[in-house]
Amino acid sequence: VLDLGCGTGILGIIAAKLGARQVTCVDIDDAACKTAQENIEKNHVEKNVSVLQGELTNLPHKQYDIVIINIIADVILALLPGLKQYIGSHSAVLLSGIIRERKQEVFSAAIQQGYRVIREINEGEWVALQLCIDF
């Protein structure tokens, strides 16, 4: 599992507690990485979860089964093209943190980049999308 823009690390921690054998949490913010590491240790999942300060381009190219991005639409839009190097035909890409007014923009950009939208969840002003890609 790859958690981009991990913040506190909560999604990576949940992934590990749900059975993910290896989780990589990435954030550009040093304070977020420190907080994520503390939370990982408090939740006793440090064997399965690692934290990296940096960007998507700092990661070695490998395929992840699940990619989680819970961040604003502008960042999601910037990540979509480069993300293809980190996913395979069976990977799931979960996008959340999208405000309803930006949903169509993210949806259209994903389609233009070759992704398929598998599922859409709306809750109040927020939208989450599950994507996959056909290679």
N, CA, C and O atoms as a GROMACS GRO file, in nm:
protein
  540
    1VAL      N    1   0.086  -0.118   0.000
    1VAL     CA    2   0.000   0.000   0.000
    1VAL      C    3   0.090   0.124   0.000
    1VAL      O    4   0.191   0.129   0.071
    2LEU      N    5   0.052   0.221  -0.079
    2LEU     CA    6   0.120   0.350  -0.083
    2LEU      C    7   0.022   0.456  -0.040
    2LEU      O    8  -0.085   0.470  -0.100
    3ASP      N    9   0.056   0.531   0.064
    3ASP     CA   10  -0.027   0.641   0.115
    3ASP      C   11   0.046   0.770   0.085
    3ASP      O   12   0.142   0.806   0.153
    4LEU      N   13   0.000   0.841  -0.018
    4LEU     CA   14   0.063   0.967  -0.059
    4LEU      C   15  -0.003   1.085   0.011
    4LEU      O   16  -0.126   1.096   0.012
    5GLY      N   17   0.078   1.172   0.069
    5GLY     CA   18   0.024   1.282   0.147
    5GLY      C   19  -0.032   1.226   0.276
    5GLY      O   20  -0.147   1.254   0.312
    6CYS      N   21   0.049   1.147   0.345
    6CYS     CA   22   0.001   1.065   0.457
    6CYS      C   23  -0.044   1.144   0.578
    6CYS      O   24  -0.120   1.093   0.660
    7GLY      N   25   0.003   1.268   0.592
    7GLY     CA   26  -0.039   1.346   0.709
    7GLY      C   27  -0.003   1.276   0.839
    7GLY      O   28   0.115   1.256   0.868
    8THR      N   29  -0.102   1.238   0.917
    8THR     CA   30  -0.080   1.173   1.046
    8THR      C   31  -0.049   1.024   1.034
    8THR      O   32  -0.012   0.960   1.132
    9GLY      N   33  -0.063   0.969   0.914
    9GLY     CA   34  -0.036   0.828   0.892
    9GLY      C   35  -0.155   0.737   0.918
    9GLY      O   36  -0.143   0.615   0.912
   10ILE      N   37  -0.269   0.795   0.947
   10ILE     CA   38  -0.385   0.716   0.988
   10ILE      C   39  -0.428   0.614   0.882
   10ILE      O   40  -0.463   0.502   0.916
   11LEU      N   41  -0.425   0.652   0.755
   11LEU     CA   42  -0.469   0.559   0.652
   11LEU      C   43  -0.371   0.444   0.635
   11LEU      O   44  -0.411   0.330   0.613
   12GLY      N   45  -0.243   0.473   0.647
   12GLY     CA   46  -0.143   0.367   0.642
   12GLY      C   47  -0.154   0.272   0.760
   12GLY      O   48  -0.138   0.151   0.746
   13ILE      N   49  -0.181   0.329   0.876
   13ILE     CA   50  -0.199   0.248   0.998
   13ILE      C   51  -0.320   0.156   0.981
   13ILE      O   52  -0.314   0.038   1.013
   14ILE      N   53  -0.429   0.212   0.932
   14ILE     CA   54  -0.550   0.132   0.911
   14ILE      C   55  -0.521   0.020   0.811
   14ILE      O   56  -0.563  -0.094   0.832
   15ALA      N   57  -0.450   0.052   0.704
   15ALA     CA   58  -0.417  -0.050   0.603
   15ALA      C   59  -0.339  -0.165   0.668
   15ALA      O   60  -0.367  -0.282   0.641
   16ALA      N   61  -0.242  -0.132   0.751
   16ALA     CA   62  -0.163  -0.235   0.819
   16ALA      C   63  -0.250  -0.317   0.913
   16ALA      O   64  -0.238  -0.439   0.918
   17LYS      N   65  -0.336  -0.251   0.987
   17LYS     CA   66  -0.422  -0.322   1.081
   17LYS      C   67  -0.525  -0.410   1.009
   17LYS      O   68  -0.576  -0.506   1.066
   18LEU      N   69  -0.553  -0.375   0.883
   18LEU     CA   70  -0.645  -0.458   0.804
   18LEU      C   71  -0.572  -0.569   0.728
   18LEU      O   72  -0.635  -0.646   0.655
   19GLY      N   73  -0.440  -0.577   0.746
   19GLY     CA   74  -0.368  -0.689   0.689
   19GLY      C   75  -0.264  -0.658   0.584
   19GLY      O   76  -0.199  -0.750   0.534
   20ALA      N   77  -0.244  -0.532   0.548
   20ALA     CA   78  -0.141  -0.499   0.450
   20ALA      C   79  -0.004  -0.535   0.507
   20ALA      O   80   0.030  -0.497   0.618
   21ARG      N   81   0.075  -0.609   0.430
   21ARG     CA   82   0.206  -0.654   0.476
   21ARG      C   83   0.311  -0.544   0.469
   21ARG      O   84   0.404  -0.541   0.550
   22GLN      N   85   0.295  -0.453   0.372
   22GLN     CA   86   0.393  -0.345   0.358
   22GLN      C   87   0.319  -0.218   0.318
   22GLN      O   88   0.245  -0.216   0.219
   23VAL      N   89   0.339  -0.113   0.395
   23VAL     CA   90   0.277   0.016   0.370
   23VAL      C   91   0.386   0.122   0.368
   23VAL      O   92   0.470   0.128   0.458
   24THR      N   93   0.385   0.204   0.265
   24THR     CA   94   0.477   0.317   0.256
   24THR      C   95   0.396   0.445   0.265
   24THR      O   96   0.308   0.470   0.182
   25CYS      N   97   0.424   0.526   0.366
   25CYS     CA   98   0.358   0.655   0.386
   25CYS      C   99   0.454   0.764   0.341
   25CYS      O  100   0.569   0.767   0.383
   26VAL      N  101   0.406   0.853   0.257
   26VAL     CA  102   0.491   0.959   0.201
   26VAL      C  103   0.424   1.094   0.222
   26VAL      O  104   0.304   1.110   0.200
   27ASP      N  105   0.504   1.191   0.264
   27ASP     CA  106   0.456   1.328   0.277
   27ASP      C  107   0.573   1.422   0.254
   27ASP      O  108   0.688   1.388   0.284
   28ILE      N  109   0.545   1.541   0.200
   28ILE     CA  110   0.651   1.639   0.178
   28ILE      C  111   0.684   1.716   0.305
   28ILE      O  112   0.790   1.778   0.316
   29ASP      N  113   0.593   1.713   0.401
   29ASP     CA  114   0.608   1.793   0.522
   29ASP      C  115   0.681   1.713   0.631
   29ASP      O  116   0.638   1.604   0.669
   30ASP      N  117   0.790   1.768   0.680
   30ASP     CA  118   0.869   1.701   0.784
   30ASP      C  119   0.788   1.677   0.910
   30ASP      O  120   0.796   1.570   0.970
   31ALA      N  121   0.709   1.775   0.952
   31ALA     CA  122   0.629   1.760   1.073
   31ALA      C  123   0.526   1.649   1.057
   31ALA      O  124   0.502   1.573   1.150
   32ALA      N  125   0.465   1.639   0.939
   32ALA     CA  126   0.368   1.532   0.913
   32ALA      C  127   0.436   1.396   0.922
   32ALA      O  128   0.380   1.302   0.978
   33CYS      N  129   0.555   1.385   0.867
   33CYS     CA  130   0.629   1.257   0.872
   33CYS      C  131   0.663   1.218   1.014
   33CYS      O  132   0.652   1.101   1.050
   34LYS      N  133   0.704   1.315   1.095
   34LYS     CA  134   0.735   1.286   1.235
   34LYS      C  135   0.610   1.241   1.310
   34LYS      O  136   0.614   1.145   1.387
   35THR      N  137   0.499   1.310   1.287
   35THR     CA  138   0.373   1.273   1.351
   35THR      C  139   0.328   1.135   1.305
   35THR      O  140   0.284   1.054   1.387
   36ALA      N  141   0.340   1.107   1.176
   36ALA     CA  142   0.302   0.975   1.124
   36ALA      C  143   0.386   0.867   1.190
   36ALA      O  144   0.333   0.763   1.230
   37GLN      N  145   0.517   0.890   1.201
   37GLN     CA  146   0.604   0.790   1.263
   37GLN      C  147   0.566   0.765   1.409
   37GLN      O  148   0.564   0.651   1.454
   38GLU      N  149   0.536   0.871   1.481
   38GLU     CA  150   0.492   0.856   1.620
   38GLU      C  151   0.364   0.774   1.629
   38GLU      O  152   0.351   0.686   1.714
   39ASN      N  153   0.269   0.803   1.540
   39ASN     CA  154   0.142   0.731   1.541
   39ASN      C  155   0.160   0.585   1.501
   39ASN      O  156   0.092   0.497   1.553
   40ILE      N  157   0.249   0.560   1.409
   40ILE     CA  158   0.279   0.423   1.367
   40ILE      C  159   0.333   0.343   1.486
   40ILE      O  160   0.292   0.229   1.510
   41GLU      N  161   0.425   0.404   1.560
   41GLU     CA  162   0.482   0.338   1.678
   41GLU      C  163   0.377   0.318   1.787
   41GLU      O  164   0.373   0.212   1.850
   42LYS      N  165   0.292   0.419   1.810
   42LYS     CA  166   0.187   0.406   1.911
   42LYS      C  167   0.090   0.294   1.878
   42LYS      O  168   0.032   0.232   1.968
   43ASN      N  169   0.073   0.267   1.748
   43ASN     CA  170  -0.020   0.163   1.704
   43ASN      C  171   0.048   0.030   1.676
   43ASN      O  172  -0.015  -0.065   1.630
   44HIS      N  173   0.178   0.023   1.705
   44HIS     CA  174   0.255  -0.102   1.696
   44HIS      C  175   0.250  -0.167   1.558
   44HIS      O  176   0.236  -0.289   1.545
   45VAL      N  177   0.263  -0.084   1.453
   45VAL     CA  178   0.265  -0.137   1.317
   45VAL      C  179   0.394  -0.100   1.244
   45VAL      O  180   0.400  -0.102   1.121
   46GLU      N  181   0.499  -0.066   1.321
   46GLU     CA  182   0.625  -0.023   1.260
   46GLU      C  183   0.693  -0.132   1.178
   46GLU      O  184   0.777  -0.101   1.094
   47LYS      N  185   0.659  -0.257   1.200
   47LYS     CA  186   0.717  -0.365   1.118
   47LYS      C  187   0.660  -0.363   0.977
   47LYS      O  188   0.724  -0.409   0.882
   48ASN      N  189   0.539  -0.310   0.963
   48ASN     CA  190   0.471  -0.312   0.834
   48ASN      C  191   0.464  -0.175   0.766
   48ASN      O  192   0.438  -0.167   0.646
   49VAL      N  193   0.487  -0.068   0.840
   49VAL     CA  194   0.464   0.066   0.787
   49VAL      C  195   0.592   0.149   0.798
   49VAL      O  196   0.653   0.157   0.905
   50SER      N  197   0.631   0.210   0.688
   50SER     CA  198   0.747   0.299   0.687
   50SER      C  199   0.704   0.437   0.638
   50SER      O  200   0.604   0.451   0.568
   51VAL      N  201   0.781   0.538   0.677
   51VAL     CA  202   0.752   0.676   0.641
   51VAL      C  203   0.869   0.732   0.561
   51VAL      O  204   0.985   0.710   0.595
   52LEU      N  205   0.836   0.802   0.454
   52LEU     CA  206   0.936   0.866   0.371
   52LEU      C  207   0.898   1.012   0.350
   52LEU      O  208   0.787   1.043   0.306
   53GLN      N  209   0.991   1.102   0.381
   53GLN     CA  210   0.966   1.242   0.351
   53GLN      C  211   1.011   1.266   0.208
   53GLN      O  212   1.126   1.240   0.172
   54GLY      N  213   0.919   1.314   0.127
   54GLY     CA  214   0.951   1.342  -0.012
   54GLY      C  215   0.826   1.341  -0.097
   54GLY      O  216   0.714   1.359  -0.047
   55GLU      N  217   0.847   1.320  -0.226
   55GLU     CA  218   0.740   1.322  -0.323
   55GLU      C  219   0.733   1.188  -0.394
   55GLU      O  220   0.818   1.102  -0.375
   56LEU      N  221   0.631   1.172  -0.474
   56LEU     CA  222   0.614   1.050  -0.552
   56LEU      C  223   0.740   1.019  -0.632
   56LEU      O  224   0.781   0.903  -0.640
   57THR      N  225   0.800   1.119  -0.689
   57THR     CA  226   0.918   1.098  -0.774
   57THR      C  227   1.040   1.052  -0.695
   57THR      O  228   1.138   1.007  -0.755
   58ASN      N  229   1.037   1.062  -0.563
   58ASN     CA  230   1.147   1.014  -0.480
   58ASN      C  231   1.140   0.863  -0.454
   58ASN      O  232   1.236   0.804  -0.403
   59LEU      N  233   1.029   0.802  -0.488
   59LEU     CA  234   1.011   0.659  -0.463
   59LEU      C  235   1.074   0.576  -0.574
   59LEU      O  236   1.070   0.616  -0.691
   60PRO      N  237   1.132   0.461  -0.540
   60PRO     CA  238   1.176   0.370  -0.645
   60PRO      C  239   1.054   0.320  -0.722
   60PRO      O  240   0.947   0.303  -0.664
   61HIS      N  241   1.070   0.297  -0.851
   61HIS     CA  242   0.958   0.251  -0.932
   61HIS      C  243   0.927   0.105  -0.900
   61HIS      O  244   1.004   0.015  -0.932
   62LYS      N  245   0.813   0.085  -0.836
   62LYS     CA  246   0.762  -0.048  -0.809
   62LYS      C  247   0.612  -0.040  -0.808
   62LYS      O  248   0.555   0.069  -0.794
   63GLN      N  249   0.546  -0.151  -0.823
   63GLN     CA  250   0.401  -0.152  -0.827
   63GLN      C  251   0.343  -0.173  -0.688
   63GLN      O  252   0.387  -0.258  -0.611
   64TYR      N  253   0.243  -0.093  -0.660
   64TYR     CA  254   0.168  -0.106  -0.535
   64TYR      C  255   0.030  -0.164  -0.568
   64TYR      O  256  -0.027  -0.134  -0.672
   65ASP      N  257  -0.021  -0.245  -0.479
   65ASP     CA  258  -0.154  -0.301  -0.497
   65ASP      C  259  -0.262  -0.196  -0.474
   65ASP      O  260  -0.364  -0.193  -0.543
   66ILE      N  261  -0.237  -0.110  -0.377
   66ILE     CA  262  -0.333  -0.005  -0.342
   66ILE      C  263  -0.257   0.125  -0.323
   66ILE      O  264  -0.153   0.129  -0.257
   67VAL      N  265  -0.309   0.232  -0.382
   67VAL     CA  266  -0.255   0.365  -0.362
   67VAL      C  267  -0.367   0.451  -0.305
   67VAL      O  268  -0.478   0.456  -0.359
   68ILE      N  269  -0.337   0.517  -0.194
   68ILE     CA  270  -0.434   0.602  -0.125
   68ILE      C  271  -0.384   0.746  -0.132
   68ILE      O  272  -0.270   0.776  -0.095
   69ILE      N  273  -0.471   0.835  -0.179
   69ILE     CA  274  -0.436   0.977  -0.181
   69ILE      C  275  -0.556   1.053  -0.124
   69ILE      O  276  -0.661   1.061  -0.187
   70ASN      N  277  -0.539   1.109  -0.006
   70ASN     CA  278  -0.644   1.187   0.060
   70ASN      C  279  -0.591   1.329   0.075
   70ASN      O  280  -0.534   1.365   0.178
   71ILE      N  281  -0.612   1.407  -0.030
   71ILE     CA  282  -0.553   1.541  -0.034
   71ILE      C  283  -0.634   1.626  -0.131
   71ILE      O  284  -0.726   1.575  -0.195
   72ILE      N  285  -0.604   1.752  -0.142
   72ILE     CA  286  -0.684   1.842  -0.224
   72ILE      C  287  -0.672   1.809  -0.374
   72ILE      O  288  -0.576   1.747  -0.418
   73ALA      N  289  -0.773   1.852  -0.448
   73ALA     CA  290  -0.784   1.820  -0.590
   73ALA      C  291  -0.661   1.863  -0.671
   73ALA      O  292  -0.616   1.788  -0.758
   74ASP      N  293  -0.606   1.980  -0.644
   74ASP     CA  294  -0.491   2.027  -0.721
   74ASP      C  295  -0.373   1.930  -0.712
   74ASP      O  296  -0.304   1.906  -0.811
   75VAL      N  297  -0.350   1.876  -0.594
   75VAL     CA  298  -0.240   1.781  -0.576
   75VAL      C  299  -0.272   1.650  -0.646
   75VAL      O  300  -0.186   1.590  -0.710
   76ILE      N  301  -0.396   1.605  -0.634
   76ILE     CA  302  -0.437   1.482  -0.703
   76ILE      C  303  -0.415   1.497  -0.853
   76ILE      O  304  -0.360   1.407  -0.917
   77LEU      N  305  -0.457   1.608  -0.908
   77LEU     CA  306  -0.441   1.632  -1.052
   77LEU      C  307  -0.294   1.629  -1.093
   77LEU      O  308  -0.260   1.578  -1.200
   78ALA      N  309  -0.208   1.682  -1.010
   78ALA     CA  310  -0.065   1.682  -1.040
   78ALA      C  311  -0.004   1.542  -1.029
   78ALA      O  312   0.092   1.511  -1.101
   79LEU      N  313  -0.058   1.458  -0.943
   79LEU     CA  314  -0.002   1.325  -0.921
   79LEU      C  315  -0.048   1.220  -1.023
   79LEU      O  316   0.024   1.124  -1.048
   80LEU      N  317  -0.165   1.238  -1.082
   80LEU     CA  318  -0.222   1.136  -1.169
   80LEU      C  319  -0.130   1.089  -1.282
   80LEU      O  320  -0.118   0.969  -1.303
   81PRO      N  321  -0.064   1.178  -1.355
   81PRO     CA  322   0.021   1.129  -1.464
   81PRO      C  323   0.138   1.042  -1.416
   81PRO      O  324   0.162   0.936  -1.474
   82GLY      N  325   0.208   1.083  -1.315
   82GLY     CA  326   0.324   1.009  -1.265
   82GLY      C  327   0.289   0.884  -1.189
   82GLY      O  328   0.372   0.794  -1.174
   83LEU      N  329   0.168   0.877  -1.140
   83LEU     CA  330   0.125   0.764  -1.059
   83LEU      C  331   0.124   0.633  -1.137
   83LEU      O  332   0.139   0.526  -1.079
   84LYS      N  333   0.108   0.641  -1.268
   84LYS     CA  334   0.100   0.521  -1.352
   84LYS      C  335   0.224   0.433  -1.339
   84LYS      O  336   0.215   0.312  -1.360
   85GLN      N  337   0.337   0.491  -1.306
   85GLN     CA  338   0.460   0.414  -1.291
   85GLN      C  339   0.460   0.327  -1.165
   85GLN      O  340   0.548   0.243  -1.148
   86TYR      N  341   0.364   0.348  -1.079
   86TYR     CA  342   0.361   0.280  -0.949
   86TYR      C  343   0.243   0.185  -0.934
   86TYR      O  344   0.223   0.127  -0.828
   87ILE      N  345   0.165   0.170  -1.040
   87ILE     CA  346   0.049   0.083  -1.032
   87ILE      C  347   0.051  -0.018  -1.147
   87ILE      O  348   0.114   0.003  -1.251
   88GLY      N  349  -0.020  -0.128  -1.125
   88GLY     CA  350  -0.033  -0.230  -1.227
   88GLY      C  351  -0.180  -0.247  -1.265
   88GLY      O  352  -0.266  -0.173  -1.219
   89SER      N  353  -0.205  -0.345  -1.348
   89SER     CA  354  -0.340  -0.366  -1.398
   89SER      C  355  -0.438  -0.411  -1.288
   89SER      O  356  -0.559  -0.402  -1.306
   90HIS      N  357  -0.386  -0.459  -1.176
   90HIS     CA  358  -0.473  -0.504  -1.067
   90HIS      C  359  -0.470  -0.408  -0.948
   90HIS      O  360  -0.526  -0.439  -0.843
   91SER      N  361  -0.407  -0.295  -0.965
   91SER     CA  362  -0.397  -0.197  -0.856
   91SER      C  363  -0.526  -0.117  -0.842
   91SER      O  364  -0.596  -0.092  -0.939
   92ALA      N  365  -0.554  -0.078  -0.719
   92ALA     CA  366  -0.666   0.011  -0.689
   92ALA      C  367  -0.609   0.145  -0.646
   92ALA      O  368  -0.517   0.151  -0.564
   93VAL      N  369  -0.663   0.252  -0.700
   93VAL     CA  370  -0.623   0.387  -0.664
   93VAL      C  371  -0.744   0.452  -0.597
   93VAL      O  372  -0.850   0.466  -0.657
   94LEU      N  373  -0.726   0.493  -0.471
   94LEU     CA  374  -0.834   0.553  -0.394
   94LEU      C  375  -0.804   0.700  -0.373
   94LEU      O  376  -0.704   0.736  -0.310
   95LEU      N  377  -0.890   0.785  -0.425
   95LEU     CA  378  -0.874   0.929  -0.413
   95LEU      C  379  -0.982   0.985  -0.324
   95LEU      O  380  -1.101   0.957  -0.344
   96SER      N  381  -0.943   1.063  -0.225
   96SER     CA  382  -1.043   1.130  -0.142
   96SER      C  383  -0.990   1.268  -0.104
   96SER      O  384  -0.876   1.303  -0.133
   97GLY      N  385  -1.076   1.344  -0.038
   97GLY     CA  386  -1.041   1.482  -0.006
   97GLY      C  387  -1.079   1.576  -0.119
   97GLY      O  388  -1.035   1.691  -0.123
   98ILE      N  389  -1.162   1.527  -0.210
   98ILE     CA  390  -1.205   1.606  -0.326
   98ILE      C  391  -1.334   1.678  -0.289
   98ILE      O  392  -1.434   1.615  -0.254
   99ILE      N  393  -1.331   1.809  -0.298
   99ILE     CA  394  -1.452   1.885  -0.270
   99ILE      C  395  -1.547   1.870  -0.390
   99ILE      O  396  -1.503   1.865  -0.505
  100ARG      N  397  -1.674   1.862  -0.363
  100ARG     CA  398  -1.775   1.832  -0.465
  100ARG      C  399  -1.760   1.920  -0.591
  100ARG      O  400  -1.776   1.870  -0.702
  101GLU      N  401  -1.730   2.048  -0.574
  101GLU     CA  402  -1.718   2.139  -0.688
  101GLU      C  403  -1.604   2.101  -0.782
  101GLU      O  404  -1.603   2.143  -0.898
  102ARG      N  405  -1.508   2.023  -0.734
  102ARG     CA  406  -1.392   1.983  -0.816
  102ARG      C  407  -1.402   1.839  -0.867
  102ARG      O  408  -1.312   1.792  -0.938
  103LYS      N  409  -1.508   1.770  -0.831
  103LYS     CA  410  -1.523   1.629  -0.868
  103LYS      C  411  -1.512   1.607  -1.018
  103LYS      O  412  -1.434   1.523  -1.062
  104GLN      N  413  -1.587   1.682  -1.096
  104GLN     CA  414  -1.588   1.659  -1.241
  104GLN      C  415  -1.451   1.685  -1.302
  104GLN      O  416  -1.410   1.616  -1.395
  105GLU      N  417  -1.380   1.782  -1.250
  105GLU     CA  418  -1.245   1.812  -1.299
  105GLU      C  419  -1.150   1.694  -1.274
  105GLU      O  420  -1.074   1.655  -1.363
  106VAL      N  421  -1.155   1.638  -1.154
  106VAL     CA  422  -1.070   1.522  -1.122
  106VAL      C  423  -1.115   1.401  -1.202
  106VAL      O  424  -1.032   1.328  -1.255
  107PHE      N  425  -1.245   1.380  -1.210
  107PHE     CA  426  -1.302   1.269  -1.286
  107PHE      C  427  -1.254   1.276  -1.432
  107PHE      O  428  -1.205   1.176  -1.486
  108SER      N  429  -1.269   1.390  -1.496
  108SER     CA  430  -1.230   1.408  -1.636
  108SER      C  431  -1.080   1.389  -1.656
  108SER      O  432  -1.038   1.324  -1.752
  109ALA      N  433  -1.001   1.444  -1.566
  109ALA     CA  434  -0.855   1.430  -1.578
  109ALA      C  435  -0.815   1.283  -1.565
  109ALA      O  436  -0.726   1.236  -1.636
  110ALA      N  437  -0.879   1.211  -1.474
  110ALA     CA  438  -0.848   1.069  -1.457
  110ALA      C  439  -0.879   0.991  -1.585
  110ALA      O  440  -0.799   0.908  -1.629
  111ILE      N  441  -0.992   1.018  -1.645
  111ILE     CA  442  -1.031   0.951  -1.769
  111ILE      C  443  -0.931   0.985  -1.880
  111ILE      O  444  -0.889   0.897  -1.955
  112GLN      N  445  -0.894   1.111  -1.891
  112GLN     CA  446  -0.798   1.154  -1.994
  112GLN      C  447  -0.662   1.088  -1.976
  112GLN      O  448  -0.590   1.065  -2.073
  113GLN      N  449  -0.626   1.057  -1.852
  113GLN     CA  450  -0.498   0.993  -1.822
  113GLN      C  451  -0.503   0.841  -1.841
  113GLN      O  452  -0.402   0.774  -1.824
  114GLY      N  453  -0.620   0.787  -1.875
  114GLY     CA  454  -0.631   0.643  -1.899
  114GLY      C  455  -0.682   0.562  -1.781
  114GLY      O  456  -0.680   0.439  -1.785
  115TYR      N  457  -0.728   0.629  -1.677
  115TYR     CA  458  -0.785   0.559  -1.563
  115TYR      C  459  -0.932   0.531  -1.589
  115TYR      O  460  -0.997   0.599  -1.668
  116ARG      N  461  -0.984   0.430  -1.521
  116ARG     CA  462  -1.127   0.402  -1.520
  116ARG      C  463  -1.178   0.430  -1.379
  116ARG      O  464  -1.116   0.390  -1.281
  117VAL      N  465  -1.291   0.497  -1.370
  117VAL     CA  466  -1.353   0.521  -1.239
  117VAL      C  467  -1.442   0.402  -1.209
  117VAL      O  468  -1.538   0.374  -1.281
  118ILE      N  469  -1.408   0.331  -1.102
  118ILE     CA  470  -1.480   0.210  -1.062
  118ILE      C  471  -1.595   0.242  -0.967
  118ILE      O  472  -1.701   0.181  -0.972
  119ARG      N  473  -1.570   0.340  -0.881
  119ARG     CA  474  -1.668   0.371  -0.776
  119ARG      C  475  -1.656   0.516  -0.737
  119ARG      O  476  -1.547   0.573  -0.737
  120GLU      N  477  -1.768   0.574  -0.702
  120GLU     CA  478  -1.773   0.712  -0.652
  120GLU      C  479  -1.855   0.712  -0.524
  120GLU      O  480  -1.964   0.655  -0.519
  121ILE      N  481  -1.801   0.777  -0.421
  121ILE     CA  482  -1.873   0.790  -0.295
  121ILE      C  483  -1.885   0.939  -0.263
  121ILE      O  484  -1.786   1.012  -0.266
  122ASN      N  485  -2.005   0.982  -0.234
  122ASN     CA  486  -2.032   1.121  -0.198
  122ASN      C  487  -2.080   1.127  -0.055
  122ASN      O  488  -2.170   1.052  -0.014
  123GLU      N  489  -2.019   1.216   0.022
  123GLU     CA  490  -2.063   1.237   0.160
  123GLU      C  491  -2.055   1.386   0.189
  123GLU      O  492  -1.947   1.443   0.201
  124GLY      N  493  -2.171   1.448   0.199
  124GLY     CA  494  -2.174   1.593   0.220
  124GLY      C  495  -2.105   1.664   0.104
  124GLY      O  496  -2.140   1.643  -0.012
  125GLU      N  497  -2.009   1.747   0.136
  125GLU     CA  498  -1.935   1.823   0.034
  125GLU      C  499  -1.816   1.748  -0.022
  125GLU      O  500  -1.743   1.800  -0.106
  126TRP      N  501  -1.793   1.625   0.025
  126TRP     CA  502  -1.674   1.551  -0.012
  126TRP      C  503  -1.704   1.435  -0.106
  126TRP      O  504  -1.810   1.375  -0.101
  127VAL      N  505  -1.605   1.406  -0.192
  127VAL     CA  506  -1.617   1.298  -0.289
  127VAL      C  507  -1.493   1.212  -0.282
  127VAL      O  508  -1.382   1.262  -0.263
  128ALA      N  509  -1.511   1.082  -0.296
  128ALA     CA  510  -1.400   0.988  -0.308
  128ALA      C  511  -1.422   0.907  -0.435
  128ALA      O  512  -1.535   0.875  -0.472
  129LEU      N  513  -1.311   0.875  -0.502
  129LEU     CA  514  -1.317   0.797  -0.626
  129LEU      C  515  -1.224   0.678  -0.614
  129LEU      O  516  -1.114   0.689  -0.560
  130GLN      N  517  -1.268   0.565  -0.666
  130GLN     CA  518  -1.180   0.449  -0.680
  130GLN      C  519  -1.151   0.434  -0.828
  130GLN      O  520  -1.242   0.426  -0.911
  131LEU      N  521  -1.022   0.429  -0.861
  131LEU     CA  522  -0.978   0.417  -0.999
  131LEU      C  523  -0.902   0.288  -1.020
  131LEU      O  524  -0.849   0.229  -0.926
  132CYS      N  525  -0.896   0.247  -1.146
  132CYS     CA  526  -0.802   0.144  -1.189
  132CYS      C  527  -0.753   0.189  -1.325
  132CYS      O  528  -0.802   0.287  -1.380
  133ILE      N  529  -0.658   0.117  -1.379
  133ILE     CA  530  -0.605   0.153  -1.511
  133ILE      C  531  -0.588   0.026  -1.592
  133ILE      O  532  -0.550  -0.078  -1.540
  134ASP      N  533  -0.617   0.037  -1.719
  134ASP     CA  534  -0.600  -0.076  -1.810
  134ASP      C  535  -0.468  -0.057  -1.884
  134ASP      O  536  -0.447   0.045  -1.949
  135PHE      N  537  -0.382  -0.154  -1.874
  135PHE     CA  538  -0.253  -0.147  -1.944
  135PHE      C  539  -0.258  -0.233  -2.068
  135PHE      O  540  -0.160  -0.242  -2.141
   0.00000   0.00000   0.00000
